[in-house]
Amino acid sequence: MRRTWAVVTAVLVGCLARAADTPTEATVTDVEGKEVKVTGLKFGVGTHRLTWLADANGATEDAKKGPLALEVREPHSTTYAKGIITYVPVGSVEGIKYDYDKRVASISVKGVMEPLAGTLEYKGINVLGFSGTVGEKAAVFSGGGFTKDHIKAVAFPGAKPVAKRAATPWLVQIDQPKAENPTLKAANFKFLYVLPGGVEVLADAATVRKGDPLKLDDTVTAFTPVAVDQNTHMAAIEVQLGNIEKIVIIPQQVEMGGKMATLVGLVGEVEAGWKLFPMHTIKGMKRPKKD
């Protein structure tokens, strides 16, 4: 097995990571409908640091560590526990409203016309925890978790749009029978690996058992998982390169820098940020037909 890796370059990271820094203040609507101003925000559960977009030479803390993102599981994304996640830079979130009766959250993202919907049907999914100061008192807040003091909404001033990225999107059909296996769009796919300790690495290409590493560039027009075996940690993928179809085997555990890395899935760019597709959630990917 070849150990050749094509990791995302610093230039690409800089292009992808342009987003507002993590907000430091918010307006919270509490369980009784009262609005309070919160400063000195610190985020916890429900957010994820995108370390694969970190730039050691960045000018801000968020740039050096990677942007902090809100984890959104949209309704009908998949039926799997480890399903599809949309990562929205917290600095681009204008606000979140929670409807506990309908069990849904509505996430407004700066520059995105329609709010994202997040399901509240599952425990621990689309829950946001953060703390701060109200007046001179420390306070802790939680949204989406059906706790006694859950908040109804939170708004963040000064949100900035996610950087626009020009690229032809893939059409991704996902495994979700209840929603008739819908097709989603995402562009500029990379392979996300995680190392022991949780360190994440975004790679341009995936190592395959035989042949050159697989890169989802313009030469690849279709990508269809045939079998994803969690026991052997192998994924058989049918790929189409022009008029040629072939099966490639992608190991889901490979050596990287002397450590064993695990393939988490494919990360693609979307209007609101980035979307992570674990391999087992994908029924098939193809390029849109040209006019």
N, C-alpha and C positions, 0 to 999 in steps of 0.2 A: 504494500500500500504506500502510495506516495505521501510525503509529509509536506508538500508544497502548499504554502498559504499566501493568499493575496489579501492582506488586511487593508481596510479602508485607510486612505491617505489622510494626512493632516489637512490638506486643502479641502477634501470632500467633507470632513468632519466640520470644518469651519462653515461651509455652506449650509449644512443641515442643522447646525446647532444655533442659528441666529434666532433667538427668541428672547422675550423679556425675562429679566431676572425674577426669582421667586418674590411674590408680593410680600410686603411687610405689614399691611393693614387691610381691614375688611369691615363690611357692615353685615352683621348677623341678625337674622330674624329668628327669635327664639320660639319655643313651643307655644307661648301665649300670644305670639304675633308682635312682640315688642322688638324694636330695632336697637341694637347696641353697636357702638364703635369699638373695634378691637385693634390694638397695635402690637408690634413686636411678635408677629406670627411665627409659629414653628409648626411644621407639618409632620404628621406621623402616618398612621395606617391609611391606606388608600392612595398613597403616592409612591413613586418609584424613581430612584435616581438613574438617569440614562448614562451610565458610566461609559458606554461605548461611544458617546459623543463628547467625552471629556477632551479638553485641550490644555495640556500642561502649561502652555504659554498664554493662556487666556487672561483677559484683563479683570475678570470678576470671579468670585467664588463659584458661581454657577457654571461659568465657562470652564473653570479648572476641574470641577468635579463632574460636570455633565448636567444638563438641565433637569430640574425636578419636574416630574410629569404626574398628572392625574391618571389613574388606571380606570378605564371605563369598559365595562362589559355590557354591550348593547343587547337589547332583547333579540332573541332568536339567533345570536351569534353562533352558538353551538350548544349541544347538550352535554359536552364534556366538562369535567371539573377544571381541567387545564385547557381552557378554550381560547377563543380569539380575544385579544385585548387591544384597545385603542389607547395609545399614550398621547395625552394632550399636555403640552408644556403648561405648568401651573401659571406661569406669567402671561399666558394667552387666554386664560379662563376669565370671562367677564362675571359669571355667576352660576350658581347651582340652585335649583329649586327641587324640593322633595315632596312628592305626593304619596303619602303613606297609605291612603285608601286604595289608590290605583297601583301601588307598589312600583313606582317608576321615578326616576330622577331626570331632570332636564338640565343639560349642561350647555350654557351659551359660551361660544368661543369667538373671540374677536376676529372679524373678517370672514367668518363662516355664516352663511345666510340662515340655515336651519339649525336649531339646537340639536345636540346629540341626545339620544335617549339611553338611559342606563337602567337596567332592571334591578329591582329590589326584592326579587322573589327568593333569592338564595342568601343564606346567612353569610355575612362577611364580604359580600360582593357589592361593589359601589358604595362602600362605607368610607367616609372621610373623617379623620380625626385631626384636630389641630388645637393649639393653645395660644394664649396671648395675654394681653393686659387690657382690662376694662377699667377706665379711670386709673386707679392706683392698685387695683386688685388683680391677681393672677386668676385666669379662668381657663377652663378646658371645654371644648365643644366637640360634638359628634353629630354627623348627618348620615341618614340612610340606614341607621342601625336599629330602629324601633326601641330605643332606650327611653326611659321615663322622661329625660330632659333633652330629647333629640331636637335639633334645630329644623326650622322650616325652609330656610334659605340662607345663602351667603353670597355677597357681591364683593368683587375686588376692583378697586379703581385703578386706572392706569394700565389696563391690559393692552398688550400689543399683539398684532397678528403674527401667526406662524409664517415664516419666510416662504414665499411662493417658489415652487420648484417645477420647471417645465420638463415634462417627460410624457411619453406615451404610456398610459396605464395598462396593466394586465387586467383581464377579466378573471376573477377567482370565484369558482363555484365551491361553496363550502358544504360540509356534511351536516345538514340540519333538516331532517325529514319533516319536522313539524311545520317548518316554514317553506317546504318544497324546495329545499336545497338552493337558497338564493345565491345570486352572483354579486360579488362586491368588486370594487375597483381599488387598485393600489399600484404604485409605480416604483421604479428603481429598487428592486428587491435585493437584499443582502441576506447572508446566513448568520444567525445569532448563536454563538456558543457561550457556555458558562463554564468557568474554571472552578476548582475547589475554593471555597471561601466566598463564592458569589460573584467573582470578577467576570464581567461580560466582555466579549470580543465580537465585533461585527466584521465579517469577512466577505470580501467580494466574491469568493468562490468556495465551493465545498469539495473536500477531498472525496474521490471515488475509488472503488477497489481496483479498477483497471482503467487506464487512460488518464488524460489530462483532467485537472480540477474543473468542476462544472461552474460556469459563470452564467448568470441569467441576463446576458446582454441581448442585443438585437438579433443575434444569429439564432437564438432559441425562440421558437414560436409557440411551443406547447410544453407543459410540464404536468405530468399526471402521475401521482403516487399510485402504484399498483398494489404494494403491500408495505405496511409499516409494522415491523416485528419488534415489540418491546422486550422480548426474551433474548433475541440474538443481537439487538441494537443495530439492526440494519433496515434500510428503506430501499425498496425497489421502485425506481422512477422511470416512466416512459417519457423520453424527451424527443422533440422534433426539431431538427436543425435543417431548415429549408425543406427539401423533399425527403430527407432521411429521418427515419424513426429508429430509435434504439433504446435499450434498457440499460440504465446505469444503477449501480448499487452504491448508496451513500451510507457509510458507517455513521451511526449516531454518537459514537464515542471514539475520539481520535486523540492522538498525542499532540500537544501544542506547548512548545517551550519546556519540554520535560515533564509536563503535567497532562493528566487526562481531561480533555474537554468534552462536554456533552452538548450536542446540537439541540437547541431549544426550539428553533423553528425559523421561519422566514419573516423578515421585517421589511415592510413596504411603506412608502410615503403616501400619506393621504392629506386631504385639505386641512384637517384639524391637527395633524401631527404625524404619528407613525402607527401602523397597525401590525401586531404580531400574530402570525398564523402558525401555530404548532403544526408539524407535518401531518399528524393524523386528522386534522380538521379540514384538510384540503381534498376535495374530490377531483379537481382539475383546474389548471391555469392555462389561458391562451391569450394570444395577442388579438386585439380587435381587428376585424376585417377592414381593409382599406377601401375607400370609396372608388 
